[in-house]
């Protein structure tokens, strides 16, 4: 049987960075570290919304990325 331990988590925000020469949306990514394992989706979204207020780009997407160590 395998076991796992929480290692780390981060928030990855995707921002609208305008249009390229072909009219496609350019994206800008920003990651924020030190996210707790028990963070809820509502809490993460609220935090991302507050962080977005410090910049000028429009928030498009928010992801929680988690890393775990899996061992036997």
C-alpha positions in Angstrom: 0.0 0.0 0.0 1.3 3.5 -0.9 1.2 6.5 1.4 1.6 10.2 0.7 2.7 13.3 2.5 1.8 16.9 1.6 4.9 18.7 0.4 3.8 22.2 -0.8 1.1 24.1 -2.7 0.9 27.3 -4.7 -1.6 29.4 -6.5 -1.1 30.0 -10.2 -3.0 33.0 -11.6 -3.5 33.6 -15.3 -3.9 37.2 -16.5 -5.0 38.7 -19.8 -2.0 40.3 -21.3 -3.6 41.8 -24.4 -3.7 40.6 -28.0 -0.8 39.4 -30.2 -0.4 40.4 -33.9 -2.9 37.6 -35.0 -5.6 38.7 -32.5 -5.0 35.8 -30.1 -5.1 36.5 -26.4 -1.7 36.6 -24.7 -1.5 35.3 -21.2 0.7 36.2 -18.3 1.2 33.7 -15.4 2.1 34.5 -11.8 2.6 32.0 -9.0 2.3 32.6 -5.3 3.9 30.1 -2.9 3.2 29.0 0.7 -0.5 27.9 0.3 -1.8 25.7 3.1 -3.0 22.2 2.3 -6.4 22.9 3.8 -7.1 26.1 1.8 -10.6 26.1 0.3 -11.5 27.1 -3.2 -13.4 30.1 -1.9 -10.4 31.3 0.2 -8.0 30.8 -2.8 -10.3 32.7 -5.1 -10.7 35.6 -2.7 -7.0 35.8 -2.2 -6.3 35.8 -5.9 -9.0 38.6 -6.4 -7.2 40.7 -3.7 -3.8 40.1 -5.3 -5.3 41.1 -8.7 -6.3 44.5 -7.3 -2.6 45.4 -7.0 -2.1 45.1 -10.7 -3.7 46.3 -13.9 -4.3 43.0 -15.7 -7.6 41.1 -15.8 -7.7 37.8 -13.9 -8.7 34.9 -16.2 -8.0 31.7 -14.3 -6.8 30.5 -10.8 -5.3 27.1 -10.1 -4.1 25.4 -6.9 -1.1 23.3 -7.6 -0.1 20.8 -5.0 2.9 18.6 -4.6 3.0 15.3 -2.6 5.6 12.8 -1.7 4.4 9.3 -2.4 6.2 6.3 -0.8 5.6 2.7 0.1 
